[in-house]
Amino acid sequence: MVFMSYSARLKRLSCAVALTLVALQSQAQGLTPVPTTPKNIIVMVGDGMGPAYTSAYRLYMDDPDTEEIEETVFNRLLVGSASTFPARESGYVTDSAAAATALSCGIKTYNGAIGVDSQKQPVPTLLERAKQLGMGTGVAVTSQVNHATPAAFLTHNESRQNYEEIAESYLATDAEVILGGGQRYFPSSLTDKFKAKGYQVVTEMAELEQVNKPDVLGLFADINLPWVKDAPSADQLAELTDKSLKLLSQSDKGFVLLVEGSMIDWAGHANDIGAAMGEMQGFANAVEVAEQFVRQHPDTLLVVTADHSTGGLTIGANSEYRWSPEVLRTMTATTATIAAWAIAEDNWRAEVETGLGFKPDDKEWQQLDMARMQGQDAMTSALRKLVNVRTNTGWTTGGHTGVDVEVFAVGAGSGLFHGHQDNTDIANKLSSLLPAKTQ
C-alpha cells in the first residue's frame, strides 16, 4: 500500500478545489461543460526542448511568402512553465533521469536515478499508479525504449546506465504498449519471455500496422529511430503515437501514455541545429496527433513539457541581429549523414551541396577539405559549424542548462497546469487526476 504524506494529501485537495472552481466558472459563463477529471492522460516530453527550441521551430516553419509568422501547436497549447532542478546533491542542472523521475514520481532525486529517491529507494511511478487502478499504460519514444525518460515512467533502477537490467525489468510492468528503438538491449532470450507473456513483438513499422490489440513490444531500430532529417517523412513518432492511442483506447478504465521526442536532446548535445529542427518537427506532428485525439475525446488530458533544455541554444549570435532558418529548410539530411556521404564518395563536393541545399564558398570548401582528411567525425563537426555560422545559431554548451521549461496542456483538468510550477508539481497534479481506487 502506498501512503500519502500530509503535503501530498494537501496538494491533492488543492487540485480538487481548483478543478471545482474551473467547472463552476465554465457553468457561469454558459460554456459547454468539460469533464473536470480525465479518463485518459497523455504525457508528452520533448527531451531537451527548452524555450529557445519552440521559438526556433516557429521561425523554421514560417512561410516566408506571408507577412505573418504562423503559429505552431506549441503556441496554441502554451499554459505555463516549470522549474527543473534536481535534488540538492546534484546541484541546479538536471539530467534526463532525475527530471523524468520528478515528472513521473513527484520527487527530487540525484542525476542518473530511475524512479528512485536519493536513498535509492523505489518510488511509485505515474504509470505504476495507473496500472494499479486497472488503467492501460504505454510508452512511445524515438530513443531506445529503455532510455532514461521511458524508464523513469515504467521502472526503478539506481542508474540510468543499467540498460540491460532496465530492459529486463519491463517484463514486470505489464505495460500494454512499448514502442521505440533498442533492439540491442532485447536479445531473443528476453523477447521470448515477452512473447510467453502474450506480447506481440514487432521490429518493422509495417508489422505494427497489423497489430490491432495490446500487448505489443515494438523495437524498430538497434538503438534510436532514424533522425527525422534522414527519414522519408517526419511522421515516425506521430505514427507511434497514433497506434498507441488506438491500442490503449481499448481499455475500459482509461489509460496513461508517455510519448517522448527523445532526440531533440541528442541534437542539442551535438549543437546540431538542423537535426534539432527536424526532431522538433517530428515531435510537433506527434503532439498534433494527441491534440486531435483530445478534440475527439474530451475526457482526455494532454500535458506536454520538457525535462530540461540542452545546448544553451540561442536564436542569433556573435552580436549580430540575425537568424536564418531558410538554410535549414533546404537541408535534405543531417550533417552526420552528409559527412558519411562525403567520406565515401570521390565526388564528395556534389554530395555536400545536395545534403546542405546550398553551395559553400571557397573558404568554407577549404575548411571542409581539411576536415575530410581527418575523418568522418571531423567532417561532421565542420559541417555543423558551417550550418551554425550560416544560420547564425548560438550554443553555450554541449550539456544541459538549468533554465525553466514550458508547459502545454489541453483537455479535461488542463486548468491545473496554468502558471508556473515545479516539475514535481506536474507529477503530483497528474497523480491527483487519476481515478480514486475502488474497493
C-alpha positions, -999 to +999 in steps of 0.1 A: +000+000+000+013+035-009+007+060+019+005+097+011+023+123+031+004+153+046+018+176+019+008+152-008-028+150+006-029+188+008-018+191-028-045+165-039-071+186-020-059+218-036-061+202-070-097+191-064-107+226-053-091+241-084-109+217-107-142+225-090-136+262-095-129+257-132-161+237-136-182+264-118-166+291-139-174+273-171-210+268-159-214+305-150-201+316-184-225+293-202-198+272-218-201+236-228-190+217-197-157+199-200-150+169-177-131+181-147-112+149-144-099+129-173-104+093-181-072+093-202-039+111-197-013+117-224+021+130-212+045+142-239+081+151-232+103+170-256+137+159-243+160+189-241+133+212-256+140+245-238+120+276-248+145+286-275+136+254-293+099+261-297+107+297-307+132+285-333+108+259-345+081+286-351+106+306-373+118+274-390+082+265-400+074+301-410+061+306-446+083+334-459+057+343-486+033+356-460+035+387-437+026+369-406+046+343-387+023+314-384+015+298-351+025+262-342+009+237-319+032+250-292+017+285-294-018+270-292-013+249-262+011+270-240-002+275-205+028+278-182+063+269-172+082+246-149+115+246-130+137+216-135+165+215-108+173+180-093+179+171-057+204+193-038+233+168-041+232+172-079+232+210-079+209+231-101+212+214-135+193+182-140+199+152-163+171+134-180+168+106-155+163+129-124+139+151-144+119+122-157+117+108-121+104+142-110+078+142-137+068+106-131+071+102-093+068+137-080+101+137-061+135+154-064+164+129-068+200+127-079+211+128-116+211+093-130+183+080-108+155+060-124+123+060-103+142+060-070+148+087-043+181+100-031+184+069-009+179+047-040+146+035-027+118+029-053+090+055-056+057+047-073+057+060-109+027+075-126+023+045-149+025+021-119-002+041-101-024+039-132-017+002-136-028-005-100-061+012-109-066-011-139-058+015-165-039+009-197-003+021-198+023+026-225+053+045-238+063+056-273+097+071-279+123+078-306+152+066-284+157+031-271+127+022-251+149+016-220+164+051-221+161+075-191+127+091-197+106+060-205+125+040-179+116+065-151+079+062-160+080+024-161+105+010-136+132+016-110+170+015-111+198+033-093+215+041-126+202+050-160+232+033-174+220-002-164+203-007-198+201-045-197+186-045-161+161-019-171+150-038-202+146-070-182+125-052-156+100-041-183+086-077-181+071-069-147+055-036-157+027-052-178+026-021-199+003-028-229+023-007-253+061-003-255+073+013-288+106+028-299+142+016-305+166-006-286+168-039-303+204-045-290+191-044-254+164-070-260+180-103-271+159-132-282+161-147-248+143-116-235+118-111-263+109-148-259+098-140-224+077-112-236+061-135-262+054-160-234+035-133-215+013-127-246+032-098-261+034-093-299+070-085-307+075-065-339+106-049-355+091-032-386+067-004-388+047-024-414+043-051-388+030-026-363+002-016-388-012-051-385-013-050-347-048-044-335-048-052-298-025-049-269+000-061-257+029-051-280+066-046-278+078-027-309+116-023-314+122-006-347+159+002-346+191-011-330+193+019-307+174+050-318+149+056-346+163+074-377+168+112-375+138+130-389+161+148-414+173+115-426+139+098-427+114+097-456+089+117-435+086+135-402+058+112-391+075+083-373+067+094-338+033+106-349+026+071-362+037+055-330+016+080-310-015+073-332-011+035-329-005+037-291-037+058-287-057+033-308-045+003-288-048+019-253-083+033-261-094-003-258-091-001-221-125+004-204-109+022-174-088+046-194-051+049-200-019+068-193+005+072-222+040+087-222+054+099-256+089+113-259+106+132-286+139+118-273+164+130-299+158+168-297+181+164-268+207+144-288+208+172-314+212+198-287+242+179-272+258+179-307+250+216-312+233+205-345+206+230-353+195+211-385+189+179-367+172+197-338+146+214-360+139+181-378+133+164-344+111+194-333+090+189-364+086+152-357+076+159-321+052+187-331+035+163-355+031+138-327+016+165-304-009+174-331-020+137-333-026+138-295-043+172-297-067+158-323-074+128-300-083+152-272-107+170-296-124+137-303-123+125-267-130+155-244-124+132-214-087+131-222-060+153-207-028+162-228+002+177-210+033+185-229+066+197-214+104+193-215+126+177-189+153+204-193+170+224-220+200+212-239+229+230-255+221+266-245+206+273-279+203+309-289+184+324-319+211+347-331+247+350-321+280+369-323+264+403-317+246+400-350+208+406-350+201+378-374+188+342-376+185+325-409+163+293-408+159+293-445+193+275-446+178+246-426+148+242-448+170+233-478+189+206-459+180+170-471+199+151-444+217+155-411+253+167-410+264+133-398+248+116-429+262+143-452+297+137-437+293+099-443+285+106-480+315+130-483+339+104-469+325+076-491+323+094-524+351+107-547+328+134-560+322+145-524+315+181-530+284+173-550+272+152-521+277+180-497+259+205-519+230+181-522+228+175-485+231+211-474+210+225-502+235+253-508+270+258-522+297+266-497+321+294-506+358+290-513+369+295-477+342+270-465+353+244-490+389+247-478+377+241-442+357+211-453+385+197-473+408+198-443+382+182-421+376+154-447+412+144-445+408+140-407+379+115-410+342+114-406+339+128-371+359+159-381+338+163-412+306+161-392+319+187-368+329+210-396+296+207-413+277+215-381+299+246-375+292+257-411+255+254-407+256+273-373+276+301-389+253+303-420+222+304-397+239+325-370+229+300-344+245+301-310+252+274-284+267+278-249+273+241-240+273+205-251+254+196-220+222+207-203+212+241-188+191+250-158+165+272-174+128+268-168+109+249-195+074+255-210+043+236-201+015+230-226-019+215-218-054+209-232-084+188-222-100+176-190-082+190-160-058+211-181-065+242-160-044+228-132-013+233-152-016+271-158+011+293-145+045+284-130+051+252-112+079+228-104+084+196-124+074+176-093+041+196-092+033+183-126+036+147-114+016+154-083-012+171-103-013+142-127-015+117-099-043+137-083-063+133-116-061+095-116-094+079-106-099+071-069-091+035-061-123+015-055-125-014-031 
